[in-house]
Protein backbone atom coordinates (compact mmCIF):
# COMPACT_ATOMS: atom_id res chain seq x y z
CA UNK A 1 0.00 0.00 0.00
CA UNK A 2 1.18 3.54 -0.54
CA UNK A 3 0.27 6.98 0.75
CA UNK A 4 -1.06 8.32 -2.54
CA UNK A 5 -4.60 6.92 -2.49
CA UNK A 6 -6.51 4.68 -0.07
CA UNK A 7 -7.68 1.85 -2.32
CA UNK A 8 -9.32 -0.11 0.48
CA UNK A 9 -11.84 2.68 1.05
CA UNK A 10 -12.48 3.38 -2.64
CA UNK A 11 -16.03 2.50 -3.68
CA UNK A 12 -17.03 3.37 -7.22
CA UNK A 13 -20.69 4.21 -7.76
CA UNK A 14 -22.13 1.91 -10.38
CA UNK A 15 -23.90 3.53 -13.33
CA UNK A 16 -27.53 2.75 -14.11
CA UNK A 17 -28.14 -0.15 -16.47
CA UNK A 18 -29.61 0.60 -19.90
CA UNK A 19 -33.36 0.17 -20.22
CA UNK A 20 -34.46 -3.23 -21.50
CA UNK A 21 -35.69 -3.11 -25.09
CA UNK A 22 -38.34 -5.20 -26.75
CA UNK A 23 -37.49 -7.37 -29.74
CA UNK A 24 -39.02 -4.80 -32.10
CA UNK A 25 -37.16 -1.93 -30.43
CA UNK A 26 -33.87 -3.79 -30.78
CA UNK A 27 -34.55 -4.46 -34.45
CA UNK A 28 -35.37 -0.80 -35.06
CA UNK A 29 -32.19 0.35 -33.31
CA UNK A 30 -30.00 -2.10 -35.21
CA UNK A 31 -31.37 -1.01 -38.57
CA UNK A 32 -30.96 2.64 -37.65
CA UNK A 33 -27.36 2.09 -36.51
CA UNK A 34 -26.50 0.37 -39.79
CA UNK A 35 -27.89 3.31 -41.77
CA UNK A 36 -26.11 5.89 -39.62
CA UNK A 37 -22.76 4.08 -39.90
CA UNK A 38 -23.01 4.19 -43.69
CA UNK A 39 -24.19 7.79 -43.79
CA UNK A 40 -21.36 8.99 -41.57
CA UNK A 41 -18.55 6.89 -43.07
CA UNK A 42 -18.19 5.26 -39.66
CA UNK A 43 -16.98 1.89 -38.45
CA UNK A 44 -17.79 0.28 -35.12
CA UNK A 45 -15.12 -1.17 -32.85
CA UNK A 46 -16.34 -3.20 -29.87
CA UNK A 47 -14.52 -4.75 -26.93
CA UNK A 48 -14.93 -8.40 -25.94
CA UNK A 49 -16.60 -7.28 -22.70
CA UNK A 50 -19.53 -5.48 -24.33
CA UNK A 51 -22.84 -7.32 -24.56
CA UNK A 52 -23.16 -9.99 -27.29
CA UNK A 53 -25.72 -7.97 -29.27
CA UNK A 54 -23.20 -5.13 -29.53
CA UNK A 55 -20.42 -7.46 -30.60
CA UNK A 56 -22.57 -9.10 -33.27
CA UNK A 57 -23.59 -5.68 -34.62
CA UNK A 58 -19.94 -4.63 -34.93
CA UNK A 59 -19.22 -7.79 -36.91
CA UNK A 60 -22.25 -7.39 -39.17
CA UNK A 61 -21.30 -3.83 -40.11
CA UNK A 62 -17.68 -4.50 -41.03
CA UNK A 63 -16.16 -3.45 -37.73
CA UNK A 64 -14.26 -5.59 -35.27
CA UNK A 65 -14.56 -7.21 -31.86
CA UNK A 66 -11.22 -7.32 -30.09
CA UNK A 67 -9.12 -6.58 -27.04
CA UNK A 68 -7.82 -3.07 -26.48
CA UNK A 69 -4.60 -3.64 -28.44
CA UNK A 70 -6.37 -4.98 -31.53
CA UNK A 71 -9.03 -2.27 -31.25
CA UNK A 72 -6.24 0.30 -31.43
CA UNK A 73 -4.65 -1.40 -34.42
CA UNK A 74 -7.92 -1.77 -36.29
CA UNK A 75 -8.94 1.85 -35.82
CA UNK A 76 -5.50 3.02 -36.89
CA UNK A 77 -5.62 1.07 -40.17
CA UNK A 78 -9.28 1.41 -41.17
CA UNK A 79 -10.16 4.01 -43.80
CA UNK A 80 -13.38 5.23 -42.10
CA UNK A 81 -13.40 8.89 -41.13
CA UNK A 82 -15.40 8.18 -37.95
CA UNK A 83 -14.75 5.51 -35.32
CA UNK A 84 -17.59 4.42 -33.04
CA UNK A 85 -15.89 2.86 -30.02
CA UNK A 86 -18.10 0.57 -27.95
CA UNK A 87 -16.15 0.09 -24.77
CA UNK A 88 -14.97 2.36 -21.97
CA UNK A 89 -13.59 5.87 -22.07
CA UNK A 90 -9.86 5.09 -22.13
CA UNK A 91 -10.43 3.06 -25.31
CA UNK A 92 -12.00 6.06 -27.02
CA UNK A 93 -9.12 8.26 -25.87
CA UNK A 94 -6.59 5.76 -27.21
CA UNK A 95 -8.38 5.71 -30.57
CA UNK A 96 -8.31 9.50 -30.73
CA UNK A 97 -4.62 9.70 -29.77
CA UNK A 98 -3.74 7.30 -32.57
CA UNK A 99 -6.18 8.87 -35.06
CA UNK A 100 -6.32 12.63 -34.42
CA UNK A 101 -7.70 13.30 -37.89
CA UNK A 102 -10.70 11.04 -37.29
CA UNK A 103 -13.87 11.74 -35.37
CA UNK A 104 -14.12 9.33 -32.43
CA UNK A 105 -17.57 8.75 -30.93
CA UNK A 106 -18.70 6.66 -27.99
CA UNK A 107 -22.19 5.57 -26.94
CA UNK A 108 -21.52 7.42 -23.69
CA UNK A 109 -18.51 9.22 -22.24
CA UNK A 110 -19.66 8.15 -18.79
CA UNK A 111 -18.45 4.58 -19.40
CA UNK A 112 -15.48 4.54 -17.06
CA UNK A 113 -13.03 1.90 -15.81
CA UNK A 114 -12.14 1.24 -12.18
CA UNK A 115 -8.47 0.94 -13.11
CA UNK A 116 -8.55 4.35 -14.79
CA UNK A 117 -10.53 5.92 -11.94
CA UNK A 118 -8.17 4.36 -9.41
CA UNK A 119 -5.09 5.97 -10.94
CA UNK A 120 -5.61 9.76 -10.83
CA UNK A 121 -3.08 11.82 -12.75
CA UNK A 122 -1.96 14.03 -9.85
CA UNK A 123 -1.35 11.22 -7.37
CA UNK A 124 0.28 8.99 -9.97
CA UNK A 125 2.60 11.75 -11.15
CA UNK A 126 3.75 12.26 -7.55
CA UNK A 127 4.29 8.49 -7.23
CA UNK A 128 6.51 8.53 -10.33
CA UNK A 129 8.38 11.64 -9.20
CA UNK A 130 9.17 9.92 -5.90
CA UNK A 131 10.86 7.06 -7.81
CA UNK A 132 12.77 8.81 -10.61
CA UNK A 133 15.12 5.86 -11.18
CA UNK A 134 12.30 3.65 -12.49
CA UNK A 135 10.90 3.18 -15.98
CA UNK A 136 7.17 3.91 -15.95
CA UNK A 137 4.95 1.28 -17.59
CA UNK A 138 1.20 1.83 -17.54
CA UNK A 139 -1.59 -0.48 -18.58
CA UNK A 140 -3.80 0.65 -21.46
CA UNK A 141 -6.62 0.99 -18.90
CA UNK A 142 -5.53 4.51 -17.94
CA UNK A 143 -6.33 8.08 -18.91
CA UNK A 144 -4.52 9.98 -21.65
CA UNK A 145 -2.88 12.09 -18.94
CA UNK A 146 -1.46 9.04 -17.15
CA UNK A 147 -0.25 7.60 -20.46
CA UNK A 148 1.49 10.91 -21.16
CA UNK A 149 3.47 10.50 -17.92
CA UNK A 150 4.59 6.98 -18.88
CA UNK A 151 7.59 5.65 -20.78
CA UNK A 152 5.60 2.68 -22.07
CA UNK A 153 1.96 1.69 -22.47
CA UNK A 154 1.16 -2.02 -22.38
CA UNK A 155 -1.79 -4.40 -22.71
CA UNK A 156 -2.13 -7.73 -20.91
CA UNK A 157 -1.46 -9.59 -24.17
CA UNK A 158 2.18 -8.38 -24.30
CA UNK A 159 2.82 -7.46 -20.67
CA UNK A 160 5.12 -10.37 -19.80
CA UNK A 161 7.16 -10.00 -22.99
CA UNK A 162 7.61 -6.24 -22.57
CA UNK A 163 8.65 -6.40 -18.93
CA UNK A 164 11.02 -9.28 -19.69
CA UNK A 165 12.58 -7.08 -22.39
CA UNK A 166 12.97 -4.09 -20.05
CA UNK A 167 14.32 -6.31 -17.29
CA UNK A 168 16.97 -7.66 -19.68
CA UNK A 169 18.13 -4.06 -20.09
CA UNK A 170 18.52 -3.67 -16.34
CA UNK A 171 15.46 -1.43 -15.94
CA UNK A 172 13.59 -1.13 -12.66
CA UNK A 173 9.87 -0.70 -13.25
CA UNK A 174 6.92 1.28 -11.96
CA UNK A 175 3.81 -0.67 -12.96
CA UNK A 176 0.32 0.82 -12.93
CA UNK A 177 -2.47 0.56 -12.20
CA UNK A 178 -3.47 -3.12 -11.71
CA UNK A 179 -1.67 -4.72 -8.78
CA UNK A 180 -2.76 -8.26 -9.64
CA UNK A 181 -1.46 -8.05 -13.20
CA UNK A 182 1.70 -6.33 -11.96
CA UNK A 183 2.33 -9.09 -9.42
CA UNK A 184 1.66 -11.75 -12.05
CA UNK A 185 4.17 -10.14 -14.44
CA UNK A 186 6.72 -9.86 -11.63
CA UNK A 187 6.33 -13.56 -10.85
CA UNK A 188 6.69 -14.51 -14.52
CA UNK A 189 9.74 -12.35 -15.22
CA UNK A 190 11.53 -11.84 -11.91
CA UNK A 191 11.75 -8.13 -12.74
CA UNK A 192 12.09 -5.40 -10.10
CA UNK A 193 8.53 -3.99 -10.19
CA UNK A 194 6.98 -1.41 -7.91
CA UNK A 195 3.19 -1.66 -8.26
CA UNK A 196 0.54 0.99 -8.02
CA UNK A 197 -2.23 -0.65 -6.03
CA UNK A 198 -5.28 -0.44 -8.31
CA UNK A 199 -7.58 -3.31 -9.27
CA UNK A 200 -10.36 -4.16 -11.72
CA UNK A 201 -13.66 -4.40 -9.87
CA UNK A 202 -14.69 -7.40 -11.97
CA UNK A 203 -11.55 -9.54 -11.76
CA UNK A 204 -10.90 -8.61 -8.13
CA UNK A 205 -14.15 -10.36 -7.16
CA UNK A 206 -13.29 -13.88 -8.31
CA UNK A 207 -13.10 -16.05 -5.20
CA UNK A 208 -10.77 -18.98 -4.60
CA UNK A 209 -12.94 -21.24 -2.44
CA UNK A 210 -16.01 -20.73 -4.60
CA UNK A 211 -13.95 -21.54 -7.70
CA UNK A 212 -12.64 -24.71 -6.05
CA UNK A 213 -16.23 -25.80 -5.38
CA UNK A 214 -17.24 -25.19 -9.00
CA UNK A 215 -14.18 -27.13 -10.11
CA UNK A 216 -15.35 -29.95 -7.81
CA UNK A 217 -18.68 -30.00 -9.65
CA UNK A 218 -16.87 -30.16 -13.00
CA UNK A 219 -13.56 -31.95 -12.32
CA UNK A 220 -12.95 -32.45 -16.04
CA UNK A 221 -13.14 -28.71 -16.76
CA UNK A 222 -10.16 -26.44 -17.46
CA UNK A 223 -9.93 -23.13 -15.60
CA UNK A 224 -9.14 -20.03 -17.70
CA UNK A 225 -8.10 -16.91 -15.78
CA UNK A 226 -7.30 -13.32 -16.72
CA UNK A 227 -4.16 -12.09 -14.87
CA UNK A 228 -6.06 -9.11 -13.42
CA UNK A 229 -7.46 -11.69 -10.97
CA UNK A 230 -6.00 -12.32 -7.50
CA UNK A 231 -2.95 -14.59 -7.37
CA UNK A 232 -4.80 -17.33 -5.49
CA UNK A 233 -7.26 -17.56 -8.39
CA UNK A 234 -4.44 -17.50 -10.95
CA UNK A 235 -2.82 -20.40 -9.10
CA UNK A 236 -5.87 -22.55 -9.92
CA UNK A 237 -5.69 -21.86 -13.66
CA UNK A 238 -4.93 -24.21 -16.52
CA UNK A 239 -4.44 -21.15 -18.76
CA UNK A 240 -3.71 -17.51 -17.89
CA UNK A 241 -3.86 -14.70 -20.43
CA UNK A 242 -5.45 -11.65 -21.96
CA UNK A 243 -8.91 -11.82 -23.50
CA UNK A 244 -7.58 -12.79 -26.93
CA UNK A 245 -5.17 -15.31 -25.38
CA UNK A 246 -7.97 -16.91 -23.36
CA UNK A 247 -10.06 -17.34 -26.51
CA UNK A 248 -7.12 -19.08 -28.18
CA UNK A 249 -6.62 -21.26 -25.10
CA UNK A 250 -10.29 -22.24 -25.18
CA UNK A 251 -9.74 -23.51 -28.72
CA UNK A 252 -6.48 -25.33 -28.09
CA UNK A 253 -7.14 -27.00 -24.74
CA UNK A 254 -8.50 -30.54 -25.06
CA UNK A 255 -11.10 -30.02 -22.32
CA UNK A 256 -14.75 -29.95 -23.38
CA UNK A 257 -15.73 -27.90 -20.32
CA UNK A 258 -14.21 -24.51 -19.47
CA UNK A 259 -14.58 -22.41 -16.31
CA UNK A 260 -13.80 -18.84 -17.31
CA UNK A 261 -12.61 -16.16 -14.85
CA UNK A 262 -13.02 -12.92 -16.74
CA UNK A 263 -15.89 -10.68 -17.82
CA UNK A 264 -18.66 -12.88 -19.18
CA UNK A 265 -18.91 -10.71 -22.29
CA UNK A 266 -16.05 -12.85 -23.63
CA UNK A 267 -18.40 -15.82 -23.94
CA UNK A 268 -19.76 -14.51 -27.26
CA UNK A 269 -16.47 -14.81 -29.14
CA UNK A 270 -15.26 -17.78 -27.11
CA UNK A 271 -18.35 -19.78 -28.02
CA UNK A 272 -17.84 -18.84 -31.68
CA UNK A 273 -14.27 -20.14 -31.45
CA UNK A 274 -15.26 -23.47 -29.89
CA UNK A 275 -19.03 -24.02 -30.27
CA UNK A 276 -18.78 -27.64 -29.20
CA UNK A 277 -17.49 -26.75 -25.72
CA UNK A 278 -19.45 -25.94 -22.56
CA UNK A 279 -18.61 -22.67 -20.81
CA UNK A 280 -19.13 -21.84 -17.14
CA UNK A 281 -18.71 -18.52 -15.36
CA UNK A 282 -16.17 -18.51 -12.56
CA UNK A 283 -17.98 -17.45 -9.36
CA UNK A 284 -17.79 -13.96 -7.89
CA UNK A 285 -20.05 -15.00 -5.00
CA UNK A 286 -19.02 -16.95 -1.93
CA UNK A 287 -17.30 -16.32 1.40
CA UNK A 288 -16.47 -12.64 1.69
CA UNK A 289 -17.86 -11.88 -1.77
CA UNK A 290 -20.03 -8.94 -2.64
CA UNK A 291 -20.77 -9.91 -6.26
CA UNK A 292 -21.25 -6.22 -7.04
CA UNK A 293 -20.26 -6.76 -10.66
CA UNK A 294 -21.22 -10.46 -11.01
CA UNK A 295 -18.52 -10.89 -13.67
CA UNK A 296 -19.71 -8.11 -15.97
CA UNK A 297 -18.31 -4.59 -16.02
CA UNK A 298 -21.17 -2.16 -15.30
CA UNK A 299 -19.57 0.52 -17.48
CA UNK A 300 -19.24 -1.84 -20.44
CA UNK A 301 -22.94 -2.56 -19.99
CA UNK A 302 -23.68 1.11 -20.72
CA UNK A 303 -22.95 0.45 -24.42
CA UNK A 304 -26.57 -0.24 -25.32
CA UNK A 305 -28.22 -0.01 -28.72
CA UNK A 306 -30.09 3.19 -27.87
CA UNK A 307 -26.87 4.82 -26.64
CA UNK A 308 -25.13 3.92 -29.91
CA UNK A 309 -27.96 5.50 -31.90
CA UNK A 310 -27.68 8.65 -29.79
CA UNK A 311 -23.91 8.76 -30.19
CA UNK A 312 -24.13 8.59 -33.97
CA UNK A 313 -27.04 11.02 -34.20
CA UNK A 314 -25.90 13.64 -31.73
CA UNK A 315 -22.12 13.50 -31.38
CA UNK A 316 -21.07 16.57 -29.44
CA UNK A 317 -19.76 16.85 -25.92
CA UNK A 318 -21.73 13.87 -24.62
CA UNK A 319 -20.35 11.45 -27.21
CA UNK A 320 -17.27 12.77 -29.01
CA UNK A 321 -13.77 12.20 -27.64
CA UNK A 322 -11.35 15.12 -27.62
CA UNK A 323 -7.71 15.03 -26.53
CA UNK A 324 -5.72 18.25 -26.46
CA UNK A 325 -2.87 18.40 -28.97
CA UNK A 326 -0.03 18.67 -26.43
CA UNK A 327 -1.41 15.86 -24.29
CA UNK A 328 -2.02 13.70 -27.36
CA UNK A 329 1.54 14.13 -28.59
CA UNK A 330 2.95 13.14 -25.19
CA UNK A 331 0.69 10.10 -24.86
CA UNK A 332 1.41 9.03 -28.43
CA UNK A 333 5.09 8.37 -27.64
CA UNK A 334 4.56 5.42 -25.22
CA UNK A 335 1.58 4.19 -27.25
CA UNK A 336 3.69 3.99 -30.41
CA UNK A 337 6.40 2.20 -28.46
CA UNK A 338 3.80 -0.41 -27.48
CA UNK A 339 2.55 -0.83 -31.05
CA UNK A 340 6.08 -1.08 -32.45
CA UNK A 341 7.03 -3.64 -29.80
CA UNK A 342 3.86 -5.66 -30.50
CA UNK A 343 4.64 -5.62 -34.23
CA UNK A 344 8.16 -6.93 -33.56
CA UNK A 345 6.69 -9.73 -31.43
CA UNK A 346 4.40 -10.73 -34.29
N, C-alpha and C positions, 0 to 999 in steps of 0.2 A: 504494500500500500504506500501511497505517497501523499504529500501534503497539498497537492494541487487541486484535488477534487475528491469528495467523499462518495465513492461509488456505492458503498453499502446503503446509503440513505437516498440514493437516486431512484425515484419512481417516475417513469414516463407516463403521462396521461395517454390512454389509448384513444385513437380517433374513432368517430362513429362509423359503423359499417354502412356500405351503400345499401339503398333500398332494394328489396327483392323485386325483380321484374317478372312479369308473366311471359309465357312463351311468345306471344304475339309482340309484346314490347321488346323482347330481346331480338326478335327477327327484324323489327323495324329499325332498331339501333344499328344492328350489323349492316343492314343494307345502306343506311345513311352514312355510316363510317366508310364503307367501301367507296361510295360516291365522293365523299369529301376528300379521301386520300388521293383519288384520281384528279379531282379538281385543283387541289393544292400542290400537286407534284410532291406528295409526301409518302414516306415509307414508315412502317411501324416496326419498332424494335421492342421486344418484350423479354423480361427476365423469367427464368425458370420458376421463380417463386410467385409469379402472378397466377390468377385463377385460370384453369384450363380453357374456359371460353375465350379468354383474352389471348392465350397462346395460340389457339387454333385460328383465331382471326388474323393474327400476325402472319401465320403461315399461309393462309388463304390469299392474302393480299400482297404476297411477294416480299414480306419482311422476314425477320428472323426471330427465333427463340434461342436464347443463349445465356451464358454467364456474363459477368460484367466485362471481362477481357474481350470476349468475342463480340459483345454488343458494341464495344468501342471500335473494334476492327471493322465491323460491318458498316457502322455509320460513317466511318472515315473513308471507306471505299465506294459506298453507294452513290449513284449520281443524283438522287433526289435532292431537291433544294430545301425540303422540310423534313425533319426527323421527328416522329412522334414516339417518345420514349415512355413505355409502360414499365414502370419500376419505381424506384425511390429517388429522391432529389439529387443525391450525389451522382447518380447515373446520368441524369439530364445535364448536370454541370460538366461531367467528363465529356459528354458528347459535344457540348458547346465549346469547351476548351480545344478539342481536337478539330472542330469544324466551325470556326468563327464566322465563316461566310454563310452558313446555313441557319435557317430558323429552327430552333429546337423547342418543341412543345411537350408538355406533360399533361396527363389527365387532371392532375392537381399538384400544385407546388407544396401542398401540406403533407405529402407522402415523405416522411422522414425515415431515419434509420437510427436505432439506439446506439450503434457504434459511432456514427457521426455526431449525434447529440451528446454523447459521452466523452467527446474529445474537443472541447471548445478551443478556439484559436489562441486566445490570450493565455490560458493556463498551459496549453501544450507548448507554445512558444517559450514560456518561462522554463518549462521542463527541459526543453532542448538547450536553452541558453545555460542552464545549470550543469550541462554535460557536454561541453563544446568539443570534447575529444572523440565523440561518437558520430558515426554515420547514421542519418535519420532515414528510416524506412517506414513508410505509412501504407496501410492497407487502402485499397481503392474506396472502401466504405468511409470516406472522410470528405470534409468540405473542400472547396477549391482553395480556401485560405490555408488550411492545414497542408494540403498538397504542395502549395507554394513554399512552405517552410521546409519541405522534405528534400532529401537528396535523391530518393527513389520512391516510386509508387509501385505497389505489388498487388497481385491478386492471389487467392489461395492456390490457384492452379500452377503457379510458378514460384511460390514462396520458398519452398525448400531449396530449389535449385539456385535462386538468387542469393539467399543468405549463405549457402555453401560457397558460392562464388566470392562474395564479399569477405567471408571468413578466410578463404584461401589467400586473400590479399592482406590479411592481418587486421581487418577492420573490426572495431567494436561497434555494436549496433544499438540504436534506440529503435524499438519496435512499437508501433501504435496502429489502432487502438485496442485490438482484441487480445486479451491476456491468454486465453486458451490457445488460440492459434500461435501466438508468440512462444508459448511454452512448448507447444508441439514442435515447432520449427527448431527451437533450441535443442530439444531432445534428439531430433533427427540429425542435426548438423554438428552439435557440440560448440556452436558459436557463442561468443560472449554477447548476450542480449539483455538489455534492460527494457522491461515491458511497461508501457502504459497499461493501466488496469481496467480498461473497458471490457464490455462483453455484449454479445448479441442476445437480446431478450428471448429469442426463440431457442437457439442452441444451448443457452445456459440452463434451460429448464429440463433437459433430458436427464432422467434419473437412473442411477446405477441399479439399485435393487429392483425397481419396476422393470427395467430392461432384462435383468436376469430372469425374472418371473415369466416374461413374455418368451424369452429364449427357451425356458423350460417347457412352455406349451408347444413350441415349435423347434425341437432340438435339431432338426435337419435344416434349419434356416441359417443363412449367412447374415451377419450384422454389418451394415454399411453406415459409416459415421463421417460427418463433416468435422474437420479439425477445429471449428469454432466451439465444439462441445467440450465439456469438462474432461480432464485427463482420465478419470476413472471410467467414463463412458468410452473414450477412445481405446482404452485397454481391452475392452470387450469386442472390438471390431475385427472383422475378417478383411475389411477394406476401409481405408481412410483416404479422403480426397475432396477436392472441390466438387461443385455440382456436376460439371462436365465429366470429371474423373469418376464420380460415383455412377453416372449413367453408363460409362464404359465398363466399369466393374460389374454392374448388374448384368451386362451382356456376356462378359467373359467368365464369370464364376459359374461353376457347374450346378450350384444349388438352384432348386426350383422354387424355393421360398426365400424371400428377402425381407429383413427387418431394417427399415431405413430411418436413420436419425438425422434428418434435416427437414427443412420446410416441406410440407406435404404437397406444395405446388409442383415439386419435381416429379411427382408420380405421373403426370401427363406425358412427359417425354420419356420417362423411364419405362412406362408401359408400352409406348410405341417401340422402344428399342428391344424389348423382350416381352412380347404379348403373351407368351406361354407361361410366364412366371407369375407367382402370387406375391403381392406386395403388402407389407404390414407397416403401420406407423409405429415408430419407437415411442414409448410412453413419456409424456411430460407430467403425468399425475402419479401420485404415490407418496411415500413418507416425505414430508417436508416440501411437497410440491404445491405450487399455486395454480399451475396450468392456466396462467393468464393468457398466454398466446395459443396454447393447444396446438403447437407445431405449425402455426401459420402466422406470418408477419402481418400485424394489423394494418401497417402502412401499405404493404403490397396489396392488401385487400381493397384499398381505396381506388385502385385502377379498374373501376367498373365501366360498363358499356356507355352509360349515360355521361360519365365524366369524360370519356374519350370523345364523344360527340361534342360536348361543351368545349373541350380543349381545341378541337379542330375548327369549330364555328367561331369561337370568341377570341382565342389567343390572348394577347394582352398580359397585364401584370399578374393575373391569376393562373396563367398557363405557360407563358413563354419564359424560357431561361435566359438570363443575361449574366455575363461575367465581364467585369471591367477589364479593359485591355492590359493594364499593367499586371493585374492579378493573373489573368489568363496566360500571359507570357511567362510568368514565374512558374505557374503550375504546369505549363507545357513541358518544361525541361525534364522533371522527373517522370512525367507520363511518357514522353518519347523514349527515355532511357528504358522504361519497362517494355514498351512495344518493340524496341530494337533488340532487347535481350530475349523477349519471347520469340521473335523471328529467328534469332540465332539458335535457340533451342529447337525450333521446328526443323 
